[in-house]
Amino acid sequence: MRIDTKKWVVLVTVFTLTMVAGDHFIRFNLILPGFAELELRQLAMNLARSKGAIEREVLHVQTLTTDWAQWDDMYTFAEDGNQKFIESNFAWDTLVTTGIHLIYILDVKGEIVYGKAIDPATVEPVRLEQFPDKVFPPGHPLLHSSNDKAINFSGILLTHYGPLLITSHKILTSDAKGPSHGTMFLGRFLEKETVIDLNRQTQVDFTIKDPLTSVFTEKERRLVADLQDKELISEPVDENFINAIGLLKDLRGRPGLLVTASNPRTIMEQGKKTAHVSSFVVLISLSLAISFIVILAFMSIHKSRRRQVEIEELVDQRTDQLRLSEKRLNALSDAAFEAIFLTEKGCFLEQNRAAEAMFGYSREEAIGQHANMWVAPEDREYVIRKVLEKEERPFEATGLKKDGSTFPVEIQIRGAEFLGRRIRVNAIRDLTEKKRAEQEKEAMEDKLRRSQKMESLGLMAGGVAHDLNNILCGIVNYPELILMSLPPDSPLGTPLKAIRESGKSAAAVVDDLLSLARGVSTSRENNNLNAIIGEYIASSEFNALKALHSHVTFRAVLAPDLLNISCSTIHIKKCVMNLVTNAAEAIRDKGEIQVSTRNQYCDGDLPGHPGMERGEYAVLTVADTGIGIPEGSLERIFEPFYSRKVVGRSGTGLGLAMAWSTVQDHHGVITVESGEGGTTFELYFPANRDEIDAVSENVDLDRYRGNGETVLVVDDDERQRMIALHILKNLGYRGESVPSGEEAVRYLAERRVDLVILDMVMDPGINGCETYRRIIETHPRQKAIITSGFSESADVQQALALGVHRFVKKPYFVGRIATVIHDVLQADSGRDGRSQS
């Protein structure tokens, strides 16, 4: 049986039109209108709940007004206005928390006995233009609303501070009897938090808007006009939400609040789902009917062609099986992470996609080529030997890409049968990431070893620094004290100054140890590398170095526009000194040392320095023409105490370790290149464009002498106490001392002093921070200085936070302690200028 094409088209068209027409009629005439009516009812109910919630708030205020107005004490207060009643009952801190924002009490003449309104947003009194200052005139609208015929009234009053829920009540006795002594007004602003709370209570998301605090748009004004005759207006927002808009009138019956309730369109969504189900049912019904007819029509055709189809399907099945087998083989090959090659007698037969991506040769380029093309020349003999040995275990070699670049690979070879031929399957894995990971692991392990070594150094340095700095205080300060009492031409001046400078040098070594172990924790200032280099070149240390190495030429090439850096100037200066000293000692015959600076913008990591931040850097370069650093020593030159010099003659072995530590603490990078032509160090410091901080190093002691002020020294070291007392006496202060924090607390419990100098570490007993905490319990404004042989620590920071004015690191010098004492004593009682020295 054959069906005419035109009849088939007509049949399909009639079926389609019938289905569309039936679906349209059922959807838009029977189902959706009913759900639209249900949705409108829900809108009306939610809007009514929103408006009802506001009206309940008004009713709540009305109830509070009735309770207050019908109270004998209020009845008496309205007549005599006694102040005691106000203080006892009108505590606004409490009233605001209960939602009362306005209270006005009027006597029978309309005069205000008490009146106040509070803005809930600022909790500050406000004046409402609807409420007179002293007397309500007889015709005032609020008095008119509270006429003699009504005991109370309530409603919404629009103000410039927001809508006010206000109620009025005649002031009566507790048993609601008169005559009335006046009128009481109680109000609550309808603030945002109240509306949010009403949203939560009603489970309806609604908002309010009034014409005084918000300007109505043209659309909103039209809505207000339409709502004069309607209960609500519905306004779709989108497919998921629809708004119900209603109006609440104010006390005078005018439009007051525009209430908008947002409603999810769940009902209409359900209606749409129902319509979809209906359409589906109609479609299925018509489809079944027409399908039955079509099946009958085509049964005969299928019967005649069944045999032919079975034959074609059998052929296609066999063909598909072959194609599927080929696709599976290709998919498995292409999905492999390794590059896979099939070779016969050393020549390529086939490769996967990974091989093309790894080596860069397309399939057409690779077929027929010899396998040696993928191996670096230096490894070809090694790979051929492995193949001849029929090695099936993985082995490493160097791969060669099409572009000539090489990379590490792992090769595994195995024999196989392919189309009746004996071939080799070669699997090659790229080891680049693995090798990189191994290098990173080695770097991390090296960093861990360095960190552990630095930690050990920190423990050692911390163990000796405190006691050693106390000892150095005597070596540094006693010569200064003696020099202060000697005439300028005394023959003892030179040896005393030598002793003092030796003590300062020893203190600098201890400071280097602490800085190396714990980081550069001293204060930072904005400075310029050119200025720091200039100070070093003008120093006595540099002149001594030039005299010692007269065969070396020193040259400075400084960028005139060099950017500034935030730094610890003393540590940067030490870096310059150590690098220049090492460079001079590396030059055996005539040579040159060049110190240069430049600006450089870095937009990526430097080799060997991952994580370097992008930005502007000021770069310090120290290059020499010396003998260079052996390759085996390059990896160890930044280790503490590692030195190829004669120990005790050329240094401590801390110079390069200090340079590395200082650069790290300044968030910079240090690089080194060395060879037969010399060594070049480059130090990268993050740069800025801020102004240089002014620093003065000259101290005129006459400016900082005291006027007999009492200073209490708290230190567990007797020598330190004696030194401090001598310094204080020479500076014009009256010094007292105690050996422990506990003694200091007992001493100050009965006396007062102008200043306390506290040692941070006192063993045994409480430390300086705890001592100061106990002192300020008795003397809250006690001025104090904290001292320590360590760099600034967490305990020092805590002491500064408690109110200690300054931190001075031991050993402190006369000029430094004189300046700090003077500044602290001159500071006002607000403890301005706390810092560290």
Salt bridges, closest charged atoms under 4 A:
ASP23 OD2 - ARG27 NE 3.67
GLU37 OE2 - ARG41 NE 3.74
GLU39 OE1 - ARG265 NH2 2.94
GLU57 OE1 - ARG188 NH1 2.60
GLU79 OE2 - HIS181 NE2 3.94
GLU129 OE2 - HIS160 NE2 3.60
ASP133 OD1 - ARG127 NE 2.83
ASP148 OD1 - LYS170 NZ 3.55
GLU191 OE2 - HIS101 NE2 3.93
ASP197 OD1 - ARG200 NH2 2.62
GLU218 OE1 - ARG221 NH2 2.77
GLU220 OE1 - LYS209 NZ 3.02
GLU235 OE2 - LYS219 NZ 2.85
ASP250 OD2 - ARG254 NE 3.45
GLU310 OE1 - ARG307 NH1 3.39
ASP334 OD2 - ARG353 NE 3.39
GLU338 OE2 - ARG429 NH2 2.46
GLU344 OE1 - ARG421 NH2 2.50
GLU350 OE2 - ARG363 NE 2.65
GLU365 OE2 - LYS402 NZ 2.83
GLU391 OE2 - ARG393 NE 3.02
GLU392 OE1 - ARG414 NE 3.92
GLU396 OE1 - LYS435 NZ 3.05
GLU417 OE2 - ARG422 NH1 3.62
GLU433 OE2 - ARG436 NH1 2.49
ASP446 OD1 - ARG449 NH2 3.67
ASP467 OD1 - HIS466 ND1 3.45
GLU501 OE2 - ARG500 NE 3.53
GLU501 OE2 - LYS504 NZ 3.99
ASP511 OD2 - HIS571 NE2 3.87
ASP511 OD2 - LYS574 NZ 3.94
ASP511 OD1 - LYS809 NZ 3.49
ASP512 OD1 - LYS574 NZ 2.65
GLU585 OE1 - LYS645 NZ 2.80
GLU592 OE2 - ARG555 NH2 3.54
GLU616 OE2 - ARG689 NH2 2.63
GLU639 OE1 - LYS453 NZ 2.99
GLU639 OE1 - ARG636 NE 3.33
GLU682 OE2 - ARG598 NH1 3.13
ASP702 OD1 - ARG705 NE 3.27
ASP715 OD2 - LYS810 NZ 2.84
ASP717 OD2 - ARG719 NH2 3.26
GLU736 OE2 - ARG734 NH1 2.97
GLU743 OE2 - ARG746 NH2 2.71
ASP759 OD2 - HIS466 NE2 3.39
ASP759 OD1 - LYS810 NZ 3.10
GLU770 OE2 - ARG773 NH2 2.44
GLU770 OE2 - ARG774 NE 2.99
GLU777 OE2 - ARG773 NH1 3.13
ASP823 OD2 - ARG806 NH1 3.80
ASP823 OD1 - HIS822 ND1 3.63
